[in-house]
């Protein structure tokens, strides 16, 4: 069995999978007559492949039990995905590189600080949301081509993981 403890989410170690969404170390401009700061260009949404459009979702995740066994991973070949927690509660991120299947040698586990979201690049293998609290809400930006009969593309590839991988909470 392979047991993995999450490490803190940092740009240097996460950059090969995507981008951290956070106001920390981000540029801003003052708007609304000084009553707001605008943090801009935090990530580029990649969803236009085959006529797709970007859309905003709200996910409500159930609390996971630990140790958590990673039995599958998924990826999206036609779009990127962005997850932003609505509260200041940390969550766990499991990602891997790989073309046809996850390269488990690149599997990484991160824990957000509660103020960080993540942006997965297109084709990044990941485990679904790992919430540490019950009914944690996430703003999600990704592709919407539901209901389009023409140009229907495979938007999610899921693969079973044969290796026994266990994720710790801390």
C-alpha positions as CSV (number, residue, x, y, z in Angstrom):
1,X,0.0,0.0,0.0
2,X,1.2,3.5,-0.8
3,X,0.3,6.1,1.9
4,X,0.5,9.8,1.0
5,X,0.4,12.8,3.4
6,X,-0.7,16.0,1.7
7,X,1.8,18.9,1.4
8,X,0.9,22.5,1.4
9,X,-0.4,23.9,-1.8
10,X,2.4,26.1,-3.3
11,X,2.8,27.5,-6.8
12,X,6.2,26.0,-7.3
13,X,5.1,22.4,-6.8
14,X,1.6,22.8,-8.3
15,X,2.4,24.6,-11.5
16,X,2.8,21.5,-13.7
17,X,-0.9,20.6,-12.9
18,X,-2.4,24.1,-13.2
19,X,-2.5,27.3,-11.2
20,X,-3.4,28.3,-7.6
21,X,-6.3,30.7,-7.4
22,X,-5.5,33.2,-4.6
23,X,-5.1,36.9,-3.9
24,X,-1.7,36.1,-2.3
25,X,1.1,37.3,-4.6
26,X,-1.5,38.5,-7.2
27,X,-1.7,41.9,-8.8
28,X,-4.7,44.1,-8.1
29,X,-6.1,47.5,-9.0
30,X,-8.4,49.7,-7.0
31,X,-11.9,50.0,-8.4
32,X,-15.4,51.3,-7.4
33,X,-14.1,54.6,-6.1
34,X,-11.7,52.9,-3.7
35,X,-14.2,50.5,-2.2
36,X,-12.9,47.3,-3.9
37,X,-9.7,45.7,-5.1
38,X,-9.8,43.8,-8.4
39,X,-7.5,40.8,-8.6
40,X,-7.3,40.1,-12.3
41,X,-6.2,37.4,-14.7
42,X,-5.9,34.8,-12.0
43,X,-6.3,32.0,-14.7
44,X,-7.2,31.5,-18.3
45,X,-10.3,29.4,-18.8
46,X,-9.8,26.8,-21.5
47,X,-13.2,25.5,-22.8
48,X,-13.7,26.6,-26.4
49,X,-12.7,23.3,-28.0
50,X,-15.4,22.0,-30.4
51,X,-17.7,24.9,-29.7
52,X,-17.7,24.6,-25.9
53,X,-18.4,27.6,-23.7
54,X,-17.3,28.5,-20.2
55,X,-19.9,28.3,-17.4
56,X,-20.2,28.8,-13.7
57,X,-21.4,26.0,-11.4
58,X,-21.9,25.7,-7.6
59,X,-20.9,22.3,-6.2
60,X,-21.7,21.1,-2.7
61,X,-19.3,18.4,-1.6
62,X,-19.8,15.8,1.1
63,X,-17.2,15.4,3.8
64,X,-14.7,12.6,3.1
65,X,-13.5,10.0,5.6
66,X,-9.8,9.4,6.1
67,X,-7.6,7.6,5.3
68,X,-9.1,8.0,1.8
69,X,-8.5,5.3,-0.7
70,X,-7.9,6.6,-4.2
71,X,-9.6,4.1,-6.5
72,X,-10.1,6.2,-9.6
73,X,-9.0,9.4,-11.4
74,X,-10.6,11.5,-14.0
75,X,-9.5,14.1,-16.6
76,X,-11.2,16.5,-19.1
77,X,-9.6,16.4,-22.5
78,X,-11.6,19.4,-23.9
79,X,-11.5,22.0,-21.0
80,X,-9.8,23.2,-17.9
81,X,-11.5,23.3,-14.5
82,X,-11.4,25.9,-11.7
83,X,-12.5,25.2,-8.1
84,X,-12.8,28.0,-5.6
85,X,-14.0,27.2,-2.0
86,X,-16.8,29.5,-0.8
87,X,-15.6,29.3,2.8
88,X,-12.1,29.5,4.3
89,X,-12.0,25.7,4.9
90,X,-9.0,23.8,3.5
91,X,-9.5,21.0,1.1
92,X,-7.4,18.2,-0.4
93,X,-6.2,18.1,-4.0
94,X,-5.0,14.8,-5.7
95,X,-3.5,15.3,-9.2
96,X,-1.2,13.4,-11.7
97,X,0.2,13.8,-15.1
98,X,-0.2,11.2,-17.9
99,X,-1.6,10.9,-21.4
100,X,-3.7,7.7,-21.7
101,X,-3.7,7.0,-18.0
102,X,-2.5,8.6,-14.8
103,X,1.3,8.3,-14.3
104,X,1.2,7.4,-10.6
105,X,4.9,8.3,-10.3
106,X,3.7,12.0,-10.7
107,X,0.8,11.7,-8.3
108,X,0.8,14.6,-5.9
109,X,-1.4,15.4,-2.9
110,X,-1.9,19.0,-1.7
111,X,-3.8,20.7,1.0
112,X,-5.1,24.2,0.4
113,X,-4.9,26.8,3.2
114,X,-8.6,27.6,2.8
115,X,-8.0,30.8,0.9
116,X,-6.7,29.0,-2.2
117,X,-8.6,27.6,-5.1
118,X,-7.1,25.5,-7.9
119,X,-7.2,25.7,-11.7
120,X,-6.6,22.3,-13.4
121,X,-5.1,22.5,-16.9
122,X,-6.8,20.6,-19.6
123,X,-6.0,16.8,-19.4
124,X,-4.8,16.8,-15.8
125,X,-5.7,13.6,-14.0
126,X,-7.4,14.4,-10.7
127,X,-9.5,12.8,-8.0
128,X,-13.0,14.4,-7.4
129,X,-13.4,17.0,-4.7
130,X,-12.1,16.1,-1.3
131,X,-13.9,18.2,1.3
132,X,-12.9,18.2,4.9
133,X,-16.3,19.6,6.0
134,X,-19.9,18.5,5.3
135,X,-21.7,20.3,2.5
136,X,-18.7,22.5,1.6
137,X,-19.6,24.7,-1.4
138,X,-17.3,25.4,-4.3
139,X,-17.6,27.8,-7.2
140,X,-16.6,25.8,-10.3
141,X,-15.8,27.2,-13.7
142,X,-15.6,24.8,-16.6
143,X,-17.2,23.8,-19.9
144,X,-21.0,23.7,-20.6
145,X,-22.1,21.9,-23.7
146,X,-24.9,20.0,-22.1
147,X,-27.9,19.8,-24.3
148,X,-25.9,20.2,-27.5
149,X,-26.7,17.2,-29.7
150,X,-24.2,18.2,-32.4
151,X,-20.5,18.3,-31.6
152,X,-21.0,16.2,-28.5
153,X,-17.6,15.4,-27.1
154,X,-16.4,13.1,-24.3
155,X,-15.9,15.6,-21.5
156,X,-14.8,13.3,-18.7
157,X,-12.6,10.2,-18.8
158,X,-12.6,8.1,-15.7
159,X,-10.1,5.3,-15.0
160,X,-10.0,2.8,-12.2
161,X,-6.7,2.9,-10.2
162,X,-5.3,-0.6,-9.6
163,X,-2.6,0.4,-7.1
164,X,-3.7,0.7,-3.5
165,X,-3.2,4.4,-2.6
166,X,-4.3,5.8,0.7
167,X,-4.4,9.6,1.4
168,X,-4.1,10.9,4.9
169,X,-5.9,14.1,6.2
170,X,-2.7,15.7,7.6
